[in-house]
Amino acid sequence: MNTILKAVTVSAVLSLPGALSAEVLNLTPADPQPGAGSLSPGLAVEYAYPSDVRTVRDAKRALDRRSEKGPALRGLSYDDTKEGAPTMTAKKPMKVAAAITGYIKFDAAGSYTLDFLNNDGLELFIGGQLVADYDEVHACGYAGEMEVEVPSAGYYALEATYFQRKGTACLMMEWGPDSDGLELVPDSAFFH
């Protein structure tokens, strides 16, 4: 296979949802670091309920038009629901857009592999880096592993836009030292 065709093939594969990124992302800790006593458990969330939502862009538009604060998320541990069950802490099961903010606490510096299960779309930033981007309507599936470098233990800003169109919903985060050691991130790692 010639060099140009190899480069195009590798580029195309890495751009697919679920593909492992070869780039290590360096996360930036929150500055200043929040005091542990000043934070509440879980993540803050605002919801919008558009007439339809098919992309993260649609979700952001709906949130910009009209959103309402929802009960805090316990973390990112929302397993695939049964059809008709509410999406996370939203009032509705379908056609939900969510803006999620807060912090994730890493107890140790080092390299981490992150992955996210979502249904439907997700755009998620940690420490200023895009770590999950799966922008389409789909069943509960992985966004694709990302390797990140955490320079120091502490709190890192987390911002996400999520949407659920119809059917079931899920939003989960896994972490570990490598692909073979991924575990669900405990709810106790999230704050707002």
N, C-alpha and C positions, 0 to 999 in steps of 0.2 A: 504494500500500500504506500502510495507516495506521501511525502511529508505534509503537503497541504491538505490532502484528504484525511490524514490522521488527525490533524489539528481541528478540522471542521467536525469530525466525528466525536472527538473528545469534548469539544465545546458544546455540541448538541446534547450529548449525554449528561454533562454537568448542569445543563439548564433545565433538565426535566425535574418535576416534583419527585422527591424521594431520592434524588441523586446526592451522593456524598461530595461535599465541596473539598477541594484540595487545599484551599487557602485557610490558614489559621487566623482567626480574628482576635485582635487584642482588645479586650474590654477595658473601659475606663470606669474606675470606681466613682461613686457619687461624691461630689465635692461641694459643700462640706458633707461629711458622713453624718447621717441623722443619729440623734441619740436614741438608744434602744427604748427608753421610757417614753419617747415622743411618738412612737409608732403604734399602730393597731395591727392585729393579725390579719392576714389575707390581703386581697387586692381591691382597690376601688374600681367601680364599674359604672358606666353610664350606658343606657340603652336607648335605641331608637327602633321603631317598628314600621319600616317602610312597606309600601304596597307590594314591592318586589325588590329583591337584592340578589345580584349574580356575581358581583366583584367586590373587592376591597374598596375600590373607588366609589361604588354605589353605597357601600356602608358608610364611608366617610362623609359623603354628601348628606345622607340621611341624618347622621349624627350632628352635622353642622346646622341642618335645618331645625331640628328639634330633638333634644335628648332629655332623659330624666335619670336622676341618680337611682341606682338599684342597690339592693342589699349587697354588702361586700362579698366577693368570692372567697372561699376558704383557701384557695390556692389554684393550681392548674392541675386538678385531679378529677375532671368531669368525664367519667367513662361514657361510652356510647349509650344513649338513652333508648327507651322504647318510643316508638312513634306516638306523638301526642303529649309526651312528658315535657315540662318546661325546659327551656334551654338555660343551663346554669341557674342564675337567680332571677331570670327575666320573668315577666308576666305571661309570656306566650311561648309556645313550642316552636313556631315557625316564623320566617321573615323577621329575623332579629339581627340587629347590628349592635356591636358592643365596642366601647372604647375602654380599655383596661389600663390602669396605671398603678404604680407602686414601686416596690423594691424587691429584689431577690438577694438573699444573704448567702454568700459563699463563706464557709468556715475556714477554708484554707486556700492559699495561692496555688497555682498550678494549671495544668492543661485539663480541660474537660471536653467531653463529647456531649453535645446536646441534641435532642430530637423532640419533635412535637407531633402528636396525633391531633388531627382536627377534622371537623365536618361542620361547615363547609370551608370557607376561606379564612386565612390568617396571615397577617403581617406583624411580626413581633421583633422589637428591638430590646437588647440588653446592653447596658454600658455603652450606648451610642452606636452599636453595631446591629445590622439586620441579621438576625439568627434564624428566622423562619419566614418563608414566603411561599405560600401555596394558595394561589389566587384563582380558584375555580370551584364550581359546584361539584362535589364528589362525596362518596361514602367516607366513613371514618378511616383515615389513612395517614401515613407518616409524611411530614413535610420534607424530610431529608436531613441527615446528620450534618452537624456543623462542629468543627473543632474550634474551641476558644481558649485563649490564654487569659487567666485571671491573675493580675500582677500582685494582688494582696487580698487577704481576707477582709470581708466587710460587705457593705451594701452597694448594690448596683441598680441604677434606675431601670425599670421595666415599663415599656409602653407597647400596647398592642391594639390593633384593629381586627376584629373578628366578625364573621357573619355566619348565620345559619339560614338557609333558604327553606327547605322542606324535608320531611322525613325525620330521621334521627339526628342527634347532635352529640359532638364530643369535643373536648379540649383538654389535652393532657401534655405534660412536659416530663421528659426523662433526662437523666444525666448520669455520667459515669466517667471513669478514666479512659475508656475506649469503647468501641462498638460492642464488644462482648460483655461489658460490665454495666450496661444501662439499667437504671432503676427509676421508678417514679419519684419525682422530686417531692419530698414531704411537704405538706401544707405549712409546717412550721418554718419553712424557709422564705415565706412571702409576707410582706408588710406593706402598709400604706399609711 
